[in-house]
């Protein structure tokens, strides 16, 4: 998925098993943020930063949805523990991470494995990808400001 591409109508299923559709966010810009894993330090920092700044994001016309390959049960725990006020898509079949091009080989401490590259897509009111904040640019503790400032 690149800038100018149309996002898919069906994004996936959330922590409750409900469909999350692009049309659910008509008239708003959608912050679709992909993150590696529930309840890990960086992912928690990012989610809590978005939570703490959600009213500013909403006031600026943004809605927020997170995506990881964790299952719905894991998402429910993550949401409950950190009082997250937005939905998390459980992309257990990896269809959305692959469609958006954020799944691939990673390396940590010399060990190679496959995982999600932390990436945020800003999708405009027409459902078109308007901006992409890539893995090396995301500041997990200041992500909402990055979105609002257009960085």
N, C-alpha and C positions, 0 to 999 in steps of 0.2 A: 504494500500500500504506500503510495507516494502522494505528495501534495498535488491536488487537482483530481485525485481519484474519488469516486463515489463510494461511500461506506455501504456495507450490506444492510438490508432492512432488518433481518434477524441477527442480532448480535450474539445471542446465546441465552442461557438460563441462569437466573440468579440464585442466591442462597436459599430461596424458598421453592425453587423449581419453576418459578414463573418466567415466561418469555420476556426478554428485554429487546425491544424493537427501537429502531432509529426514530420511527414516527412517534414514540412515546415522548420525545424531546422536541417536538415541532415548535418552532419559534425561539428555540434556545440554541446556544452553542454547546456541544457536548465535549467534555473533557473525558476521553476514554484512556485511562492510564493502565498500562500493563506493568505488573510487578512480579518478582520471582516467587515469593513464598509468604503465606500467612504467618504472623507471629514471629517474624525475624526482625532484627534490630532496624535495618534500613527500611524495610517495608512498613514496619510499625511507625517509624519516624515520618515517612511520606504520607501514610494514611492519616495520622494524627494532625499533620500540618494542613492537609486538605480539610479535615474535620473542623479544625480550629478557625479556618478562614472561609468556611462554606458560605456564610452570610455575605461576605464580600464578593465571592465568586458568583453567588446567586444574583446579587444586586447588579453585577456586571453582565448578567444574561447567560451565565454558564450553569450547566448541570454536570454532575460528576458521577462516573461509574468506573469501578475498578475491575480488573481482569487478572486472574491467575489460573494456573492449571490445578489448583487445589480443589477438593470436592466441596459440595454445599455444606456439609457438616463442619468442615474446617473453617469455611467462611462464616458460618453462624457463630462459632467460638470467637473468631477474630472481631466480628462486629460487636458481640456482647462484651467482650473484655475491654474494648477501646471505645465503646459507644459510638460506632461509626454511623452517621446519618444518611449514608448512600448505599446503593446496592453493589454487590460484588458478583461478577459473572464467574461461574464454575466451569471453566473451559477444559474439562477433564479429557476430552477427546483431542485436544490441541488444535481444533479446527480454526478458531479465531486467531490464536497466536501465529499459526502458520499462514493464514490468509493475510495478516498484517505484517508478516515478515519479521517477527520478533522472537522466533524460536530458533535456537541454533547451538552450536558447540561453544562451550565456555570452558574456562580453566581457572582453577583455584588451587593454590599451593602445589602446582605442577600436575594436578589431577584434571583430566579432561572429562567433561560430562555435558549433557544437553540440558538446556534450561531457557528461561524467558529473559530476554534483554529488557531491562527497565526502560520503557519508552512511553511517551504520552503523545496522543493524537488529539488535536483540536479539530473538531468537525463542525462546520458552520451550519446555519439554519437550513440550508438546502441539502444537507447530508454529504457535503464534499469536504475532504480533508484539506484544512486550511493551513495547518502548521504542525510540525513534528518536533518534539523535544527529545533528542536521542539520549542513549544510555550514558555517554560521557559528559553530557551537559546538565543532567538532572541533579539538583541539590535537594536531597530528601527532606531536609529540615526547613527549606524555604521554597518549596515547589509551588505553592499557591501564588506567591509573589512573582515567580518566573512566568506563570500563566497570565496573571493580570498585567504584568509589565510588557508582555509581548516578546520576551527574550527567547 
